[in-house]
Amino acid sequence: MQHWKKLAFGVALATLGLMAAAKADDYKSLPRKDTLIVENPEGTIKNPGWFNIWVNGGGGVSTGLQQLTMDTLWYIDPEKGLGGSTWDNSLAADKPQYNADFTEMTVKLRKGLYWSDGVEFTADDLVYTVKTQMDHPGMVWSAAFSVQVASVEATDPYTVVFKLKKPNSRFHAIFTVRWNGAWIMPKHVFEKVADPLRYDFANPVSLGAYKLKAYDPQGQWYTWEKRDDWQRTSLARFGEPAPKYVTYVDPGPPDKRTIAQLEHNLDIIHDNTPEGMFTLKEKSKSVETWFPGFPFAHPDPTLPAVIFNTQDPAFANPDVRWALALLIDIKAVDMASYRGAATLSALGVPPTAATMTDYQAPMQDWLKNFEIDTGKRKIKPYDPTIGQQVADILRKQPKFKDQIPTDPAAISTAFGYGWWKPDPQAAAELLEKAGFKKTGGKWMTPDGQPFKIRMTVEGDTRSVFTRAGTLIAQQWASFGIDAKAVPAAKLWQVALQPGDFQVAIAWSVETWGGDPDLSFFLDSWHSQFVAKKGDNQPPRNWQRWSNPELDKIIESIRGISADDPKGIELGNDYLKLVAREMPTIPLMSYNVFTSMDTTYWTGYPTISDPYTDPVPNWANSRLMMVKLKPAQPK
């Protein structure tokens, strides 16, 4: 007991020391030419001293914590990557090694990597990471490990062998970063604490090239300093990081972000409104964007959608979900949210380059012939000309008319193929089929209560999707449903993870980017990962939807290698299933209006040098640190 009292006292002193340092070392006092200032889209952090990224304790994730201090076995870059490949062996020395039936995975680790406190990273850290989370339900990756891992052991200091409960050729995806991944825990730190679920990890030990310098006790900014021994990290293979300091800030709503960048006080805006982006491109000569012209934004391999909480009885019936889809005028939503600068998708995959070729184009004939039964008739809900219609609208705007393509293939690439036709009559028939009735102009549920929907949106955090969700709720309301949008500043933490929502604008579909393999998100949709009502849902099946047919598809994928052509066939089976069942309503690509000021730093990723995703909350954005160059003289 005395030992733990001393430990708690030491942790408290460390926390107080960091808070004192925060007051003394406000990032604005640091040399500007040595400091990269980045927007953190999480905004102001509710529990700023919580650095235990393995537990949802109200702390930040994209404060620089995951980008600059965390590491894991592998990374897949959504763009071209460094070193000539999108695949990167980070802490691992090689790709995962499976046995013939995919029930065993062997990992060889790099030697000579060290935590920021001087302790060497070894196989013991990896084994500890897995076993600790399996032993503590409630940790971020506890469920994913528990349902799959039969045993894990270190056979030597740099080799770990996993034995799996069932064949899974994609088990390595847990440790493969796309946006994030299962980060490795420092065994020598956590093994000394009584309860890893309650430990804040104050003054975090880093495995990345940076360590914590200071943070705002109010949660508005975090500053990280390049390690003196950065050479002993996995990032060092690509060179020395240029910025001595990196600060992640909450710059406020879009108008304040725009002003801050115009005044050269914010190097990277994570995302902006279309209007903010148009203003920057018009008024600043030092701002770079992914595309130099319209639509400017970076197309992330992420699919924003209307996500239903299918554990809510109101949305358990696919007829209800389809009815709500047929009440959406997607052209109006596109123009209101992105001002037309989005790529639409009726299918359950992001409409980015790889999926356009592998899935979107080949599925067009199926979509055109797809039918649903309203209970009174069969209809073909797909309109393949929606993308063309959006292009026609934009071409009438003087500012963009010369930038809008006329070639049909180019239009499909830029604006998508088609989407569902608004059909209020079919929507009414589907609701009636599900037992709903319209009384006095208002829709009532089968048990006679008003049909009430609250659409959770993120407010100013992602204003584009707030606009989309607000307009969709208005479209439902005009049909006689009691629907309105409600903001939640921490959508993922307070709504999606605990399941405390009815409907939300978010995403549960994320692909690797340049690879047709859908397992990155799809494996997490297996019914074995669906949380009970009231429990936290592990990523990424926020809709909490399960289906026996889907389980069979996922299990078939687990039994083939990642480069097996059958994977695309199984991907098409998934797309047809979710089109029929509509567990979410896919909307459009996530085009992120990231902008980068070149006053203090150059070398940002763009379409002409696509070495990584420019969106700075991605863990892959660590690659920027070694590519950036100071623009100001020493």
Disulfide bonds with the S-S distance in Angstrom:
none
